[in-house]
Structures are given as C-alpha cells and as structure tokens.
Amino acid sequence: KQWYQRRVAITAGLSQTNIPFNINMEGVISVTGDIDREQRDTYRFDVRAQDNGANPFLTTESVEIIITDENDNPPVILKPTSNSVVPMVETKVKGHYVTEVEITDKDEGDNAKIDVTLSGPGSDLFSYVKESGSLGKIVNEGVLDRETKDEYQIKILAKDRGTPQKEAEIQFTIRITDANDNTPTITNCGDVITIRENEVGAIFTVTASDNDIGANGKITYSVTPGTHFTVDDKGVLNTTVGYDYKKEKSTDCDSALIPLL
C-alpha cells in the first residue's frame, strides 16, 4: 500500500523508527507492519528531505496518517451470558422487563451498528428494546403463564452493518417463576357425608388442588367457626361431638350436607 507520495531530491527519512511505515529514496511512504485502528488510529511524524549539494539543505514536513476502520471485529454479547438462566415472574401485562442486554463492537460507524433479533420457540412473546450505547433490554410482548409453559430457550443474534457483516449468537433460558394467580379448587366439597349418630372423630377427607407451586400452591383447610367440626392440614374432617339422630337428622359444614343415620 502507498499511503503518501512526494518527490524529493536525493535523501529522505522519517523522524521516528518505531512506527509501521518507511520511506524510500523517491519519497514513497509505505506500510511495513501491522496496523490496527482499534489499537491506534492516528500517526504523526516528520518527513525529512535533503539534497546532495556541497552545503546540503534539509527540509522537514509533518505528516499525519489517519487509520480508517475495517470491519474486522464481530459483535460481542456480554449480557446475558451464554447458557444462563434468567428468572421472570409470570404476568399477563405486556412490556415487563425480563433482562438486560449488552452488546459491544470495537469497530466504528456502520461497522459497529448492531441489529438484534430473537429466535426460538416462543420468542414472539419477547422483544428487544434498544437503549443508550451498548445497552438494551428484553421485555415480554405477551402473556407468560407458568402453568402453560415454564421455560423458553431464546437465541440472541447480533449482526453489524459492515461489509461483509459479522455476527455473534448466544442462547439463554427464560424461566417463568410462579405468581399466586390460581385459586384452590375443592373437588368433593359438595358430597353428602353420611355418619352414624354419636360418631366422633374422622368422618371425611376433603380433596383440594391448586395449580400454583411452592407456598402459592400449599393448601390449608378450615371450617366455619362455631360448628362441632374441625379439619386438619391434610383435609381430614372430624366431629368433636356425637350427634343424636332423634334430635338432629342432618347438619351443615360449609357446603357439605351431613345426614345422620
């Protein structure tokens, strides 16, 4: 490559030796080593030209060489990291923050402008939002229901606008965590429970379920205060007194009718 050319009389030279340039006797400046704009983007030095007369004259002129960018660096996805797991609470509201995205590129101009796309099953439920500098974020675009799907494998593709384009891709997991959005369901509370008169103790087991998990899905039982019934943490319904069939043929415990034999 020829970066700068100027005809001189006889002798030419550069004021610095620790630079990747040289000049020949015809004044042609050439590249003699590696040039990396990301390491150094400007070189300034003097060119000396001297004639061969009996009393030689020396001329010095400053030269500035500006290194332009080449698309030699791919984007780097710093956040989220590859194969990481990002928790996200299930929600029906659009636009909730999921995770931060940070993507850098050592190039400049169009070579450093990054376009981001998301892919993978269910990726349409999420979108990338550009923020300032190298930062952005992922937000949800649709309903995230843990009971329907609790994990999404999402790929982030970052592609610059240089020629030729360079790209980077990572995959990470969005794990949907539980919100207490389901009410318990009692499956047999409407049953008629038959007991013998004067019977005391366990008479029935209430069956209930909850689609949530953890503390949100843990069920506790209770009965209407003021009755002669108790229920334990396993749903076992007990009578605390024996009922007399001649005086009372049925009693009500919440929504369960209990006839007496």
C-alpha positions, 0 to 999 in steps of 0.5 A, spaced: 500 500 500 502 507 498 499 511 503 503 518 501 507 520 495 512 526 494 518 527 490 524 529 493 531 530 491 536 525 493 535 523 501 529 522 505 527 519 512 522 519 517 523 522 524 521 516 528 523 508 527 518 505 531 512 506 527 509 501 521 511 505 515 518 507 511 520 511 506 524 510 500 529 514 496 523 517 491 519 519 497 514 513 497 511 512 504 509 505 505 506 500 510 511 495 513 507 492 519 501 491 522 496 496 523 490 496 527 485 502 528 482 499 534 489 499 537 491 506 534 488 510 529 492 516 528 500 517 526 504 523 526 511 524 524 516 528 520 518 527 513 525 529 512 528 531 505 535 533 503 539 534 497 546 532 495 549 539 494 556 541 497 552 545 503 546 540 503 539 543 505 534 539 509 527 540 509 522 537 514 514 536 513 509 533 518 505 528 516 499 525 519 496 518 517 489 517 519 487 509 520 480 508 517 476 502 520 475 495 517 470 491 519 474 486 522 471 485 529 464 481 530 459 483 535 460 481 542 454 479 547 456 480 554 449 480 557 446 475 558 451 470 558 451 464 554 447 458 557 444 462 563 438 462 566 434 468 567 428 468 572 421 472 570 415 472 574 409 470 570 404 476 568 399 477 563 401 485 562 405 486 556 412 490 556 415 487 563 422 487 563 425 480 563 433 482 562 438 486 560 442 486 554 449 488 552 452 488 546 459 491 544 463 492 537 470 495 537 469 497 530 466 504 528 460 507 524 456 502 520 461 497 522 459 497 529 451 498 528 448 492 531 441 489 529 438 484 534 433 479 533 430 473 537 429 466 535 426 460 538 420 457 540 416 462 543 420 468 542 414 472 539 412 473 546 419 477 547 422 483 544 428 487 544 428 494 546 434 498 544 437 503 549 443 508 550 450 505 547 451 498 548 445 497 552 438 494 551 433 490 554 428 484 553 421 485 555 415 480 554 410 482 548 405 477 551 402 473 556 407 468 560 403 463 564 407 458 568 402 453 568 402 453 560 409 453 559 415 454 564 421 455 560 423 458 553 430 457 550 431 464 546 437 465 541 440 472 541 443 474 534 447 480 533 449 482 526 453 489 524 452 493 518 459 492 515 461 489 509 461 483 509 457 483 516 459 479 522 455 476 527 455 473 534 449 468 537 448 466 544 442 462 547 439 463 554 433 460 558 427 464 560 424 461 566 417 463 568 417 463 576 410 462 579 405 468 581 399 466 586 394 467 580 390 460 581 385 459 586 384 452 590 379 448 587 375 443 592 373 437 588 368 433 593 366 439 597 359 438 595 358 430 597 353 428 602 357 425 608 353 420 611 355 418 619 352 414 624 349 418 630 354 419 636 360 418 631 366 422 633 372 423 630 374 422 622 368 422 618 371 425 611 377 427 607 376 433 603 380 433 596 383 440 594 388 442 588 391 448 586 395 449 580 400 454 583 407 451 586 411 452 592 407 456 598 402 459 592 400 452 591 400 449 599 393 448 601 390 449 608 383 447 610 378 450 615 371 450 617 366 455 619 367 457 626 362 455 631 360 448 628 362 441 632 367 440 626 374 441 625 379 439 619 386 438 619 392 440 614 391 434 610 383 435 609 381 430 614 374 432 617 372 430 624 366 431 629 368 433 636 361 431 638 356 425 637 350 427 634 343 424 636 339 422 630 332 423 634 334 430 635 338 432 629 337 428 622 342 432 618 347 438 619 351 443 615 359 444 614 360 449 609 357 446 603 357 439 605 350 436 607 351 431 613 345 426 614 345 422 620 343 415 620 
